[in-house]
Amino acid sequence: MSKADFIHLHNHTQYSLLDGACHIDKFLELARELNFPALAITDHGNMFGAIEFYKKARNKGIKPIIGCEVYVAPQDRFKKERLPGEPDGGYHLILLAKNNAGYKNLIKLVSAGYLEGFYRKPRVDKELLRQYSEGLIATSACLQGEISRKIANNDFKKAEEIARQYADMFGQENFYLEIQDHGIDKEKKDKAALTKIARKLGFGLVATNDCHYLHREDHNAHEALLCIQTGKSLDDTDRMSYATDQIYVKSADEMKALFADTPEAIENTLKIAEQCNVDIEIGKLMIPKFDLPKDFDNPEDYVRHLCEEGLKKLYDDPGDKIYERLNYELDVIKKMGFSGYFLIVKDFIDYARSQNIPVGPGRGSAAGSLVSYTLGITTIDPLKYDLLFERFLNPERVSMPDIDIDFSDRGRDKVIDYVTNKYGQDNVSQIITFGTLAARGVVRDVGRVMGIPYAEVDKIAKMIPFKVGQTIAGAMEEEPDIGRLAKTDEKVSTLLEYSMTLEGLARHTSIHAAGVVIAPEPLVEHVPLFKSNKDEITTQYDMKGVEDIGLLKMDFLGLRTLTVIADTVQMIKEKHGVDIDLDKVPLDDEKVYELFGNGNTIGIFQFESSGMQDYLKKLHPESLDDLAAMNALYRPGPLDSGVINLYIDRKQGREKIEYLHPDMEPILKNTFGVIVFQEQVLQLASKLAGFSLGKADILRKAMGKKIAKLMAQMKKDFINGCVENGISKKMAREIFHQIEKFARYGFNKSHSVGYAYLAYQTAYLKAHYPREFMAALMTSEMGNTDRIIILKEECRNMEIEILPPDINRSYANFNVEGDSIRFGLAAIKNVGMNAVSKIIEEREANGEFKSIFDFTSRCDLSSINKRTIESMVMAGALDSVGKDRGLLYASVEDAVSFGQSVQIDRLKGQTSLFGEAENNILPNPEPRISEEGSWSRSKVLSMEREALGFYISGHPMEKYRPQLKLFATTNSEKMNDMPDGVQAALGGIITRLKINTDKRGRHMGFAGVEDFYGSFEAIVFSDPFEKYKKLLINNNMLLFTGRISKREEEKPKLIVNELRPLESLSQNSNLLLKLTVSGRRIKKVEEIKRILDKFPGEAKVIILLKQNDITMEIATSQQVNPNGELMESLSEILNSENLSLSAG
């Protein structure tokens, strides 16, 4: 079939965010079907998709034309105001790059739109257009173009004048008047006027279709997309909408028929396409120059020198094998031209260490490099853990090395600032990333704009499996119920139709969590820049695009764990005088493995989820290899396939370890015959089939990404290689199948070892210095209420008391005090760091505070106001100067007034009657503390929670802890690991309640609920609401029973079907109360019995006396009502851990 004789030059891909619905892959596929030899990308104001479009178009044999529909400011781009009669975001103008000079100028224009001209839209102005016009073709755009706006206002003279301006800017041969016909009435007048101007002035005409979606039938889905953008619904009459269904990708014949009266406008599309010949060099590396010491002429020699120096420090006797590995790696790095790269990385890591900014031991495949280790980039010995360089840099597949570096979250920005200053602010930037309309999310978005009730949409969305890369079409194959629902319900059918059309489109921009790009010259020479609404500058190309054009990309990750480790080590030094070097602690510490084996891993990096804790208890890890394996296996693939259970069963001897071939044993022995790591795939292919490690890495990638064509070739090569090594074809096929099966889930061993090492270090601190570790951990989570609650509960389990904040004891952060942890003042709401600094400064200079009046008279009241003091009283921070918080709170106003008068007198230089002027002698006697306003226990706890975000000196539900152990099936923390739809029962106190009306006018409730471990939201729909509405009151303590409801990126919720007061849980005749009395408490048995007598009921009682290793049961005929009041009374003597309630 011959090539089409028309080219689309005005097109909006998914990167015209929530407006363009032309997904690049589908767009190019359609273009090929319609035989278009070339195609343009002209997204609104940006070049987000330029590189992706360029690469994919060329791969499909279509010439890519790089362009943009820019916004032109009515006047100066720096004027940020709306002018009467002018468009909000400026006039539209299409710019197409003719050549590389035009492409570079387009980059500069689009960057300036965001960095200089942004006002509602990224705008350029005519000054910029003149400055950067070289190599660009301009067309006058749509009805929103400047010339067309003048025509619409019947100002034909002005329209002609502006046309001349643009022709003068770009050159008459590079400027075209753009005509469109989407069946819109205004276009007829516009087309006629533009044609007249073109013929009068001798300008070119060009015909375009303003393509926003692929097919005419996509119109309604596109309208839904616009509603998602604007937050409107489809039935809203006052919403953004296109007044046509013609903005789709029309065939050449359709376009020729529309513009039969202006054939030159069709011909000019071919002419323009012929002229546009941008050639972007993909893959050419642009590494900034690194300044070498004067003794070295090239980076290769300097890297070798540094590695050899490092080798001497790290190994007592390196030996030939280590030198051979080092030389091999250095040769590969030299051939690939990456020596300068390693010097750049080493430099900023050295800077971080010089500034005492903690650096991680190694992340990703870089930990497999001996060069990285000897340069000090990583601290993991790759030879000790059998890590492979080829997994990091493959000599048979040239690609930029990927070294991801973890810094403490407190120091990351300082390292980025160093790099920015060293290489130039214009040369360094963070990298953009895009959120997309993923399968579940797009169904929910479309459901909302269609007005379908939330519960119905949520039900359909949850039928779509939640996994990476999941599509709606794939879900319909996996879950036939979705298809059946679509066939029986037209509304669902439409919902899925629209959703599949919009699925995968870009939704919004954000900043990549770690990516930083470093260029040898200003970035705008190579990549367009973007400015977010928070004024953060990033590249417009994403991580892949930045790598494709050869720019140096680094991942600078901020890791809170490194901050916790550093703070813990510092506290240990201060408290115990011990300098700990965690890189030198023994890796076989019994206490550490006991901690892992018991699942006591709250706060342990990568090992603290409840699911991981369960597997650790089954595994009982005994080595860093075990920890690395668990880090690799606790992921969706191995969990879903049962590989993690296979590994555990083989380690525990429950399943026999078998190898298909004896040569597999040395490679798989440490993982009990299970292929856990990608490196094992490389080693197996090398050993059995004779593959080079580089070729084996290509096999590993083909298996992991399921690249069918490459897999077929690799399978053939593998089997032939095995046969050459004396392995039968049948056995070779079996081995390949086994490798293929596991390789899908195999994880990077270098990464796993690095993170297992970091986890071991945190566990070592927790096992040996639990108070210091937990104090540092809580400090790192200050401000995250849910997390502090979990850590507070963990301290309770570790028998570490958390003391309330105290103006006479606390510092800013959590701190170890004796055998306890003292709460930090900075964690109190409304108490800023400036106030905390002033309090500590005054206390250390002049001693402890004696009273609330002493406090206000000595502290700087410009930093510490009434609200600050009230919050501190509520939190218990003034308990040491007055035990009754209610009376202290009632005295705050008097205390502030007193403090102000004292400080005013002091400033005036007044002294006491005896002429003394010391600060501690007050000119007036202190007022008396208020005698009214004392708080009840429940009020104390309530106010404490208000000031801190949680309870610290107690918990309203403490007395119900034994009942909850019996009746609750989970808690707020474990909810996160529970599957969607499972039934659960949780105890909690209502801390927030919102009552809404559903579409039928019935009431429903949304309750914020808190338990010992955090918080969750309980949704009570209309039927259960009607039944239990009398229980739905703030501060009520209830057992919530219902169904777990999970949405991606949101905390799970509980859909309630039953509510019970916690007090009622004890009203069960078939209960057994067990009391464990030990140590000095044995003397209080008679007192315990007297308490039991006060609460007669039907629950049986057992008292266990424990002395040394002897346990004796005391017979008692007492039967009790184990209500909250009884439990509270008993816990004052025994603590709630020694009370248990079970079914009798």
N, C-alpha and C positions, 0 to 999 in steps of 0.2 A: 504494500500500500504506500502511495506517495506521501511525502511530508505535507502537513497542513500549511496552507498559504495565509495563515494568520497567527499571530503570537499574542498571548495575554500578557500585558505589561502593568496591570494594576490589580494586585492580588494581596489578600490578607490571610496569613497563616495563623496557626494557634498562638503566635507571638504578638498578634494584635489582641492583647489579653482580654478575654471574655467578650470579644467582638468578632474576631476571625475564627471560623470553624473549619478552615482548610488545614487538616493535619498534614504535615509535610510529606510523610510516607504515602498516604492515600492520594494526596494532591499530585505527586509525581507519577504515581501509578496511573491515575486518570489521564494525566497529560500524555503518557506513553500510549495509552489506549486510543486517545484522540489524535495521535501522531503529531503532537507539537514538537518541533525540533528544539525549541528554546522556551524558557519560562522565567518570569521575573518574580521577585519577592519584594513587596513594598509595604511593610507593616507600618502601623501608625507610630511615627515618631521614634522608632527604635530599629536596631539591627540585631536584636536578640538571636534570631534564627539564621543569620547570614551564612555562617560557616557550616552549620548542619545542612542547610539547603544546598549550598555550593557542593559539598562532598557527595551528598546523596543524589543530586541531579546529575553530576558527572558520572557517577557509578551506573546510572540508568541510561546514559547516552543522551542526556538532555543538556543543552547549554544553559548554565545558570546565569541570570542577569541580576546583579545585586543592586538593590535600590531601597528607597524608603519614601513613604508619604510623610513629608515633614510638615510641621506647623510653622507658619510665618507670622511673626508678631505684626500687628497693624502699624506699630511705630517702632520704637527702640525696644530691643529684647530685654533691656534692664528695667523698663517701666512695667511694674506689676500692678496694673489696675485695669478694670474693664472700661472701655470707651463706649459711649452711646452708639448703637447701630453697628458695632463691631462684634465679631464672634468671640466667644469666651476664651478659647484656646488658640486663636489665630487662624489664618487661612491655610487651606491645604495646598500642597504642591508636591508633585511626584518628581523625584530625582533618581536617575539611573546612572550607574558607573559605566563609562565607555571603556576605561582602561585602568591600570593600576593607580595612576595619578588620581583619577576620579574616585576610585575606591578609597584611597587615603583621605581625600578631601571630604568624602561622604562621612567617613569615620569622625573627622574633626567637627563637621557640622552637627552631626547627631549627638556627639559628646557635649558640644557647646549648648545644645538645646536643653540638656539636663543640668549642666553645671552652671550655666549663666542665665538662660532665658526661661527657666521653668516658672510658669504661672498657669495653673490648672492643667496645662499640657507642656511638654518640652518644646520650646519655641526658638526658632532662629530668627534673624532679621535680614534685611536686604544688604546691610553692610557685610555680614558674614557670607551671604550668598555670593556677593561680588568677590570677596577675598578668596573663597574656595570654589570657584566655578569651574576651574580647569578640569577637563576630563569628565564632565558631567553632562548628561542630557536632562532637560527639564520639560515636564508636561504640565499643563495648567490644572490638572486634577478634576475633581467632581464638582457638584453644585456648591460645595464649600470652598472652592478655590476663589482666589481674590477676584479674578476677571469675571467668573460666573456670578459672584455676589453682586458685582456692579451691574451686570446685565439684568439680574433679577430685580434690581432697583431702578431699572430703565436708564441707568447712567452709562450709555453706550460710548460716549466720548471718553469717560474715565477708563472704561474697560479697554478701549483701544490704546490709551496712554500707558496703562499698566502692562499690556501685552508688549509694547515697544520696550518698556523698562526691562522685562525679563529677557527679551531677545538681545538687548544690549548687554545684559549681564553674562549670558551664557554663549552668545554668538547666535545669529539667526538660524544657522544650520543645526544648532543644538537645542532649539526651543520649539515645542509643538503645542498647538491648541488642542486640548483633549475633549473629544465628544463622546457622550454616552447615551444609551437608550435602554432604560429599564422599565419603560412604560409609564414613567412619571411625567405628568403634564408639564412641569417646569422645565424638563429636559428638552422638550420640543423647541421652546423659545430659546433656550440656551444654545442648543445645537445650531439653530438657524443663525443666531448672532455670531457665534464663534466661527462658523463657516464663512460668513460674510467678512469678518475681520481678517481671517486667514487669507482669503482671496484678494482682499484689498491690499494687504500689506505684504503678500507673498510669503506668508508663514506656512509651515507644514501643519497639516491636520493629522491627528492620530485617534483611532477608534479604540475604546477600551470597554471592558465590562468590569464593574467594581466588585470583583469576586470575594465574597465573604464566606461562602460555603460551596460544597462540591456539586450538589445536585439540587434541582428545583424542589424536590420533595423534602430537602433538608430545611426548608424555610421555617417551619414551625419549631423545629429543634433549635434553630438559630435565635428565634424570638425568645425561647426559654433561656438561652445563653445570655441574652441581653438582660433578661429579668434577674438572672443570677448576679450579673455585674451590678445592677442598680438596686437590688434588694426588693424588687417589685414582684407582683404575681401576674400571671398571664391574663387574668380577668380584670386587671387594673386598667382603666381607660386612660389614666394619666401616667403613661410610661414611655420610655424610649422604644421606638419601633421603626423599622424600615417599611416604607409605604409601597413595597413591591416584593414579589417572590422571584425576581429576575436576577438577583446578584449571585448567580452560581456560575460554574465554569462551563461556558457554552462552547459548542463545537465551532470550528472554522466556518462551516456552512451556515450555522445560525447567525454568526456575526456578519458574514457577508450579506445575508438576506436583510439584516437590520440596517446595514449601511450601504445598500445598493446605490443610493444617490451620491455617495461620497467614496468611491472605490479607492481613491488615493489614501484615505484614512486607514483602510485595511492594508494597503501596500506598505504604508509607512511603518506599520508594526514590524514587518520583515526587515525593512531598512534599518530601523533602530536596533533590532536584534542582531543584525549583521555587524553593526558598529560596536556593539558591547562585547568586549573581549578582555574581561578581567582574568588574570592568572594568579591565583593565590597559592603561594608555595606551602604545601602541607608537609609538616614533619621536619622542616629545617630548624635546627636548634638555635636558639638565641640565648646563650648563657652570658650573664654579665661578666665583665673582666674582673678578675680578682688580683689585687695588687700584691706582687710577690716580693719577698725579701731580696735585697740586692745580690745575694750570693746565688740566686737561682734564675735561670733564663726562661724556664717554662713550668707550667703547673704540674706536668707529669713528674718531673724530677723532685719537685717540692713535696708532692703527695708521697712519693716513694720514701723520701727522707723522713717525713713525719711518721709513716707507718713503721719503718725500721726502728725508729726511736721508741715508738709505742710498744713494739714487739718485745724489746729488751726489758721494758718495765713490767709487762704482763706475764712473760714466760721466763722462768729461770734458765731453761735450756730449750730454746725453740725447736731445734732439730730440723732435719731436711724436709720432713713432711709438712711442717708448718710453713717453712720458707717457700716450698713448692706451691702450696695453696695461695700464699700471699702474692707470689710472682704471677701466678695464673690470673688472679683477680685484677691485679694492677695492669696486666697486659690487655685484658678485656676492656677495662675502664679507659685505657689509653686509646685503643682502637675505636671505641665508641665516642671518644672526645668528651668524656665526662669528668676529667680530673678537676677542672675548675669548679664543677658542681659540688664535689666533695669538700673542696676548700671553703666554699661559701657556707655550707652546712656546718662544717667544723667551727668556722669563725663565730657564727651566732650562738652555737652551743657553748663554746668557750666563754663568750661574753656572758651568757646566762649564768654559768657557774661562777664567773668572777664577781657577779652581782648577788651571789647566794640565792639564785632562782633555781629551785629544784627542777631537774630534767629526768624524764623517764628512762628506764633501763633499755628500752628498745620497743618499737612498735612496727607491726607489719613485717614484710619480707626483708627489710634492711638489716634486721637482727641476724640474718643468715650470712652476712658479709664479714669476712675477717678484716677487710680494709676499714669498714665502719667501726669495728671493735678496736682496732689498733689506733685509729684516729680519735677515739673517745666519743664518737657519735653515739655508739651503743655501749652498754656495759655487760652484754651477754656474750659469753664465749661460744661462738658457733660450732667449734670443734667438739667441745664438751657435750653439747646437746644434739650433735649430728644434724646441724642445720645447713641448708644448701644455698650456695651463692647463686646458682642458676634460677632459683625461685625468685630471686631479687633482680638480677640482670641476666637476661638470656642472650648469650653470644650469637645465637641464630635468629634472633628477632629484635632488631634495634628499636628500642623505645626509651623514653626518658625514665631514668631511675625514679623511684617513688619512695622518698624517705619522709615518713610522717613522724613528727616529734611531739612528745608530750612535755608540756611545761606546767608548773603549778598555775592554777587558775588566777592566782594573785599576781604572777609575774609575766604571763603570756603577752599582755599588751606592751609591757616594757621591752620585750624582745622584738616585737613587731616595730616599735618605735626606733629601736636600734638599727634594724634592717632598713627602715624608711630613711633614716638620717644618713646611713652609710651609702645607700645606692641612689638616693634622691627621691623626694616626695612624689614627683611626677612619674617615677619609674616603678613605684610599688603600689599595689592595690589589693583589696580583698576581692573575692570572686562571687558573682551572682549565682543563684540557684533558683529553680522554678518549682512551685507546688503545682500539682496537676489534678485534674478531675478524675480521680481513681474510681474503680468500679463501685464500691459501696458509697463513696462520697457523692458521686454524680447522681446516683439514684436518689439520695436524700435531697440534694440540691434541686433536682428536677421535680421531685415530689412536692417540695415546698412551693415552687413557683406554680405548680399545677393546682395547688390548694388541696392536695390529698392529705387526710388526717395523719398526724405524725406516727401513730401506732401502726397504721397500715403500711406506711413507707418503711418504717423501721423493721417490720416483719420481713418485707421483701429484701431489704438491704442485708439483713442478717442471714438470709438464705445463700448469699454469695460468700464463698469461703474467704477467710481473711488471711491472705498470703501474698507475698511479693509477686508482682507480675500478673495477678489474677485479673481476668477480663470477664465482662458480663456474658459474652458468648460462651466462654469456657465454663462459666458457672452453670449456664443453662444445659450444657452437656453433662456436667457432674451432678447437678441437682434437677432432675426432671420435673419436680414440683413447680419450679419457676415457670417453665414452659407451659405446664398445664394451667397454671394461674393466668398466664397471659392469654391463653386460648378462651378461657371462660369469662374473663373480665376485660372489657375493652379499655377501661381506664389504665389497668396494669400493662396492657399491651402497648398503649401509647407512651406510658412512662418508660418502659424498657426501650422502645424505639428511639425516643428522644435521647435517652441516656447513652445508648450505644453510639449514636451519632456524635455526641459530645465527649464521650469517654477518651481520656488520654490528652485532652487539650490542656494547655498551660492555664493555671488559675490565677497565680500571683507570683511576684518576685520576693525573694528573701536573700539573705547573705549566707553563703556557705559557712558552716560552723567553724571550719579550720583553714580553708584555702586562702593562700596569699600568692600573688604573682609578682615576680621580680624581673624587670626588663633591663637591657643594656642601655636603653635610651627612653625618652618619654613614652609612656604607654599609648598615647593617642597616635603615635606613628604606626601602631599595629592593631590596636583593639579599641572599639568605642567604649566610652565610660558612661556610667549610670549613677544618678544620685537618688537615694531613697527619700521617703518623706521624713526620715529622721536625719537627713543630711549626711548619710553614710555613702561614700563613693565606692563603687565596685566596677568591675568589668561588665560589659553587656554580654560577652560570650561566657557561657558556663564553663565548668571545669574541663569538659571534653573539648570544647571549642578552643580554649586557651592552650591546651596541650597540642591540639591539631596544628595550630599556627606556630608551634615551636617555642612558646614562652615558658620560662622556668616557673613551675608551680610547686609550692611547698605547702604542707599541712602543718600549721601551728595549732596544736590542740591544748586547750586549757583543762587540766585534770585536777579536780578538787582533791583527789586522793594524795597527790604529791604535796599539796599544802598541808593536809592532815598529818602526813608522815613528818614533814619538816617541823611543824608545830609540836608534835609529840616528842620528837628527838630533843628539841629545845627545852621543853618542859622537864624531860628526864634529866637533862644536864643541870637545870636550875634546882630541881627538887632533890636529886640523888648524887649530883656531881659526877655522873657517868656520861662519857662521850661515846655514843653508839655509832658505829659505821655499819649500816645495814647491808652493805655489800660484803661484809666479812662475817656476818652471823652464820652459824652452822645451818646447813639445809636439811638436817635430819633431826631437828628438835622435836622431842616427844610431845611436849605441851602444845606445840603448834598443830601437829597432826591429830592430837586428841580433840582440839578445838574444831578442826575441819570435820573429823569423824562424828562428832556429836551434833554437827549442823549449827554450831554457835557462831554463825558467820554474819550476823548483822554488823554492817560497817566494813566488811571485808570486800575489797574491790572485786567486782565481777562474780562474787560467790554468795550474795546475800538474799536472793529471792527465795521464797518459801519452797518453790519447786526444786531449786538447786540444793537447798538444805536437805530435802527428802532424799535426793540422790546421793549426797555426800554421806548420809547416815547408812545407806545401803553399800556404798563403795568402801568406806573406811580408807581414805587415801593414805599412802605411806611414803610418797616421794613427790618430788617436783614433776616427774613424768606423769604421775597420776593426776596432779592438779592441771597440768597442761592438757591432758586428755579430756578431763571434765570441762575445761574451758572451751575446748573444740566441740565436744559432743552435746553440750547443753544449748542447742540451737534447734530451730523448727525441723529441719530435715532429719537429723539423727534421732530426735525425739519422736517424730511421727513414724519413722521407719522401724523403731525399736532397736537401733544400733547401740544406743546408750545402755539399754538393758542387757544386750549381748555382751558388751564390754564388762559390765559389772558381774554378770553371771560367770564369765570366764575367769575374771580375777578372783572371785570367791570360790572357784572350783566347782561350781554347780553345772557348768557346761564344759565339755572336753574341748581343748584347743587343738585344732587340726590345720595343717598346711597342705595346699594342693601340690606343692613341690618343695623339696628340702631347701632350695635356695631362697625361699620366701621367709624362712624362719628367722635368720639374723636381722632381717629388716622389720619384721612384725612382732618379734619376741616381746619387746617392751609394751606393746599394746595388745598382747594376748591373742595374736592372730587376726585382730580387727584392723582394717585400714582406716585410721583416724585422720591422718595428716596428708596433705597434698604432697609433701616431700617424699612420703612413702611410695606414692604413685610413680614419682620420678625415679626412685631407687629401684623399684621393681622392674620398670621398663628398661632401665639401664642394665640391671643384672641378668634378667631373663631373656630380653630380646636384643641386647647389645646396642640399645639407643644411646646416643650421647645425651647428657643431662639436659642440654638445650632442646633437643628434639623431644625428649620425654616431657619437658615443660609444655611444649606445643600440644602433645597428647593430653596432658592434664587439663589444659585450657579447653580443648575440644570436648572433652568429657564433661567438664563442669558446666560449659555453656551449651552443650548438646548441639554442636555444629555438625550436622549430619554428614555433609560432603567430606569434611576434613576427617571426621571419625571413621568413615568407610576406608579412606586411604590409610589412616593410621592403624586400623585393625589389620589390614592386609600386611603392612610393614611389620607389625608386632608379631603376627603369627609366623611370618617368614623368618624373622629374627630369632624367634624361639626355636623353630625347626633347625636353623643353623647351629643353635647351641645345644642340640640333642634332645629337645623337648618335642613330644609328638604333637601333631596338628590338633588332635582332639583335646589334649591337655592344654595346649596353647589357647584354644577357644574358651575353655572353661576358666582359665586364669584371666583372660581378657574380660570375660563376662563378670567375674568377681571384682576385678579392679574397676570396671565401668560402674557396677552397682554401688560400690562404696565411694568412688571418686565424686559422685554427685553431691555427697555430703562432706567430703574431705575438707579440712580447714588448714589454713596456713600455720605450720608448726612454729615458725619463727615468731609469729604474733602470739600464739598460744603460750609459748615458753616465756616470752617477755611479760605477758600479763599474769601468768601463773607466778612468776618471780615477784612481781609487784604485790600480788595477793598474799604470797608467803610473807613478805616484809610487813604488810599491815597486820597479818595474823600473828606474827612474832610480837609485834608491839602490843596487840590486844591480849595475848596470852601472858606476857611478862610484865607489862606496864598498863594494866587495864584502865586505871583511873586517868592516867595521862592521855591515853589513847581516846577514851570516851569523851574527855573534856575537849580535846582538839577536834574530834569529830562533831560534837555538838556546836562548837564555835563555827565550824565550817558550814553548818546548816542553819545558823542563826537567821531568822526571817522566814524559814520554811516550817510553819507550825506543825503540819502533819508529820514531817520527818523528825522534829524534836520530840513529839509524842512517842514515836516508835523508839527513839534512842533512850528516852526517859524510862520506858518500859523495859528496855534491854538492860539498863543500869539496875533496875529493880531485880531482874532475873539474875544479875551478876552480884547482887547484894551490895551494890554501891549506892549509898544514900545521895540524893540530889538535894542540896541545901538551897533555900530560897535566896534571892538577891539580898544584899545587905550593904548599906552605905558605908559600914565600918569594916567590911570583909571583902566585898566583891571588887573585881577589876572589870574592865570593859568586857572581856571574854570569859568563857567558862574556865574555871581554874581548880586545881586540886587543892583541897584543904583537909589535911589529915588523911583519913580513910574515905573522905567524901569528895563530892564535886560541888563547888559553889557556883551558883548561877551568875552569869555576867550581867552587869547593869545595862549594857548596850542592847540586850535582848528584850528590854521592857519597852512597850509601845510608848511613843511620845517622849522618849528619852534619847536625844541625839548624842553623837560622839563628842561634840563640843561640851555638852553638859557633863558627860561621864568624865572627860579629861579634867574639867574644873573640880569635880568632886574628889577625884583621886589625888589631884595636885594639892588641894587644901588639906586633905586627910594626912597625906604623907609629910606635909610641912608643919602642921600644927596639932596632929593627933586626932584620935577618934572623936566623933560627934557624940555629945552627951544627951541631946534632946532635939526635938524637931525645931525648937527655937534657936538652939545653938547652930543647927544645920543651916537655917535660913539666914542667920546673922553672919555666917562665915563664908557662905558660897556666893558666887557671882550670880545675882538674880536677873541679870540681863541674859544669861544663858540658861538659867533654871527658873522657869516660870511656875505659876500656880498649877497649870495642867500637868507639867512634868512631875511636880511633887505629889499631886494626887495619884498619878499613875504609879509612882514608886511606893506610895502607901498601899495602894490596892494590890501590888505585887508582893508586898511583905518586906520591901527593902528598908523600912524604918522600924521593923519589929524590935531591933536591938535598942531602940530609944523609946519604945512604948509598945506594950504588948497588945493593946486593943486597937485594931486597925480602924474600927468605926469611929472611935474617939479621936484618933490621930487625923482621920479624914475630915472630921468636923472642925478640926483646929487649923487646917491648912491656911485658910484665909487670914486668920489672926497671925499665924506664923510668918506668912509672907509680909504682912503689914509691919510686924515687929522687925523682921530682918531688914526691910527697906529703911525703917527709921534708924536702926543701929548703923547701917552703912552710910546713910546721909550724915548722921552725927560724926561718924568716923572721918568722912571726907571733909567736914567742916573743921576737924581738928579738935572737937570737944573731948573732954576727958571726964573721968569720974570725979566725985567730990574730993578725992584725995590727990587729984592731979596726975593719976597714973594713966598711961596711954597705951598699955598693951592691948592687943586684939582680943585677948580672952577676958578682959574686964568690961562688962557691959554697962552702958550709961543708965539703963533702966532695968528693973527686975523683969525676968521672963513672965509672960502671962501664964495663966493656968490652962492646962489641957481641958478641953471641953468635957463636961460630965454627962452629956447626952449624945445619943447617936450610935451606941454600941451595936455591932453587927452580930447576927446569928451565924452559926457555923456554915449554913448553906449560903448566906450572903457573902461571907469571907471567900468561899470557894468561887462563887459567881463573879465577884469583883476581881479575884485573882486571875480567872480565865480571861476576863475582859482586858486586863492589863498585859497578860503574857500570851494569850491565844490558846492557853490550855491550863489545866490544873497542875499545881506542883506540891502543895502541902497536904494533899489528899485528893480523893476523887469521890464524887457523889455515889458512884456505883461500886465503890470498894466493898461495901457490905454484901453486895450481890455476886461477888467474884465466884464463890463456890457454886451458886446456882447456875451461873453462866457457863462454868466448866461442864456442867451436866447438860444444859439445854441448848446452848449456842453451838452451831456446827462450824462456824468460822468467825473471822473478825475483819475489820476494815483493811488491815494490811494484806491478809491472805486473799481477799477478794480479787486483787490484781492478777493473781495466777489462776483463778478459777475460770472454767470455760463459760461462754455465754449460754444462758438458758438454764443453768443448773439451779436446783432449789437450795436455799440456804436460810439459816436462822442466825441473826446477830443481835446482841444486846447493845443498847445505846441510849444516850440522853439527847432529847431534841434541843438543839441549840439555835435553830432558825426554822421558821415555818412560813410558807407562802401558800395562800389558798387562791386558786384560779377557777374559772368557769370554763367547761368544755363546750364544744359546738352545740351540744344539746341543752345547754343551760344548766348542767349539773356541776356540783362542786367537786374539785379534786385537789389534793395537797402535795406540796413539795417540801420535804423536811430535811434540813441539814442535821445529821446525827453524828455524835461523837462517842467513841468507845475508848478503851485503854490504849489502843494502838494507832488511832488517827480518826479520820472522819469519812463519812460517805453520804450520798444523797439517797433518800427513800422517796419513791414516787407512789402516791396512793391514789389510784384512779377512782372514778365515781362510785362504783358498787362497794368496794371495801371502805371508801371514805364515809359513805352513809352509815355503814355498820359500826365504824370505830371512831367517828368524829369527836366523841367525848374524850377520847384518849389523846387526840392530837393537840397538845398544849405544850408550849415552850417549857423546858426543864423536866418534862415527864420522862421517866426511865422505863423503857419498854423492850420487849423481845420482838424484833421485827422479822417476820417470816415471809419469804417470797422468792422471786426468780431473779438471778443475776442478769443484768442487761449491760452489754459492753458495746461501745462504739470506738472505732479506731481513734487514737490520740486523745481520748477522754477517759476520765476515771470511771470505773464501773459503777452502776447504780443498782438499787434493789427495787424491783417492782413488787410492792407489798400486797399480800393476800390475807395476812392475819397479823394482829397486834395483841400483845399480852403485857400487862404491867409486870415489872420484875418482881414486885412484892407478891404477886399471885403464884409465882413459880414454886414457892415453898408449900403451897396448899395441895400436897400430894401425899397420900397415905403410904405410898410405896417408896419412901426415901430413907437413905441411911446416911447419918452424919458421922464422919470419922474425924476424931481430934488426935493429933500427934503432939505429945508433950515431952519435951526433952530438956536436958541440962538443968539450969536453975529454975526453970518453970515448973518442974515436978512438984515443988513445994506449994504450987498454987492449984493443985488438983481439987482441993475442997472448995476453993473460991470458984473454980470452973463449974463444979457441980451445983453450987448455989445459983449461979447465973442460969444454968440449964433449967433449974426448978421454976424460974420466973416465966418460962415460955413453954408451957405444956402444949402438946400436940400429938401427932401420930407418927412422926419420923423416929426411927430407932437411933440409938447412940452407941458408938464404940469409942473408948479412950485407949490410945496406945501410949505406953510409957517407954521412952528410949533412953537408955543409959549406957554409954560406951557402945559396944556392939550387941547389947542385949535389948530385945523388944518384948514387952509384956503387955498383954491385953487385960484391962480392968473391966470386969463385968458390971453392967449397970442396967437397971430396969427402966431408967428414965426414957420418956418419949417426949419429943419437943416439936415446936413449930419453928423450922429453920428460916425464919423471916429475916429481913434486913437488919432489924434492930438487934436480934440475937447475934447475928454474924458480926455486927459492928462491935458489940460488947466483947465477944470472944477474941476478935482480931486485935483488940487492945492488949490482950495478954499473950496470944499465940502467934500473931501475924497471919494473914489470910492464906499463906502458903501451907500452913499446918492444919487448915480446915478443908475437908473435901466432902462433897455431897454426891451421892451416887444412887442409882436405882436399887432399892432394897431387894 
